[in-house]
Amino acid sequence: MSHLGTRSASLRISLALILFVVAFSVIGAREARAVVLSIHVSGNTLVDGSGQVVIPHGVNRMGTEYACIQNTGIFDGPSDLASVQAMKSWTNLNMVRLPLNEDCWLAINGVNAAYAGVNYQNAIASYVDLLTNNGLYVILDLHWSAPGSVPATEQQSMPDKEHSIPFWEEVANRFKTNPAVIFDLFNEPFPDCNGQRNGDTPAAWTTWRDGGTEHLRVGDEFCSQTTYEAVGMQTLVTKIRATGATNVIMVSGVGWGGIMTQWLTYKPTDDPLGQLVASHHRYRPPNPPPSQQWCWAWSCWDSQLAPIALQVPLVTGELGEDAADVNCTHAFIDEYMTWADVNKVGYLGWTWNTSPLYCLDLITSYDGTPTTYGQRYKSRFAPLFADGFNDGDYAGWTVTPPGGYWSVVSGELKASGGTAGGWAWESAGRALPSGVREFEARMATQATATSNHGIAAMTADLQYQILLVVDQGNTLRWSTSANGNWSGWVAAGTVDRTALHTYTIRWDGGSLFSVLVDGVVRAPGITVDPPSVWASGIAVGMLFTQAELASQVLGTRFDDVVARP
């Protein structure tokens, strides 16, 4: 980020200058089309049977990897229609990842027959049918495995040659007629003793692709002296395709699925159908982070993940906070989901379960009631309002001044500048649906502009407001107005205004607001009293610019405006 000076005198706010007429827009409903649920790879995106882009927004449903081997059943929690409809109650939730156990599928190593073989297979198949018949894509994941006579009671470093090949051959044959099913080859590979503890080594990646001798995991000993023959990802792809299955195949990286540095270099190249998806798992690391590479910051996601997403679909198969966090926070997933949304990367939250005292539960009940952590996903999946300006216009927005100052160029709303008078305002605003707690937009401006740009959240009568602005010195500032009385401007660090960043004003539902940049809180605990005026949420959202000179062309750009519950 650039660290430049500022001229606070330029930040002159007048309530009269930003009043505008609120306009409402009506969004036409699309006619439903009867299309069999299906998904496939097209370039670097996933698309449905109609060719529409599908960005996975879903959940993991743990239980089918451990209940059977622990002799407690097949599922952990209900698997009936009501439980699926509860998932569907989360608007735009479109995918469920289902972990599997190879011993239970193959009926080996002493698994209770009631929960193994045909019984296990039929239960999984019935649940998959229930999910896909209700419009949900399904990812089947080989989660727990083990070689020889060792029971599959935990995650191993790699799929084993002896059992994982017949497992995938049988699974592929069972589900190859369902084009809404995706095959996730192996949950979280950590070959070469997790790259001899660093995760990212040529030996680890070579074993990942080609197979080789691996060390058995025994409890917390991840690299025991017992070895087995692992099968590589390329062989599993080949075996699946040999069954005639055309389903999409997901392949997770090394380092417990979190390291993706060499995915493009070592990825399986022999898929005649070109239906591979890159998968990774992203969790907040402990504090402090361990020495091995976790890739937990925005800069790392840009350098390691974004290049993959430009070539193949990238899906975050598991996303969550630190499982050891007893405070059930959500700052990490907030930041990551912001990055993922910007880069059109899908993600599935861990986990749709109700385990006691487990902060990674998305729900408190199988009726779909979200936890605080789960609410973050639910809000992301279903914004109350969104406008990416990809339709070529700004219908529904009220702009001031009227005329040719605002236009949509290449899917972005652009302010041209040139209004009369020094530090004159240009604004675009609109009424928001009831219940909005977050107002967000991406914005940037050209380096030569002597100007400010920002976003504002307001009550319906415009008498109570909170504004954030990036000034001509690259300083992020915020201010509030209560019944027309403005507070002073408060600096909240710097940001490079020439690059597109995501700016958010968040209301906690009580008396406090926060200002965020790229999903990271920059200014917490902002009050705009009294709290009662916000009872129905943020009612009006505004985008604005302010130029020093009447003749200045700003070139300020806005995109991906979102309002969330």
Summary of the structure (lengths in Angstrom):
residues: 565
radius of gyration: 25.7
end to end distance: 30.5
largest distance: 82.2
contacts: 1927
relative contact order: 0.12
helix: 21%
strand: 31%
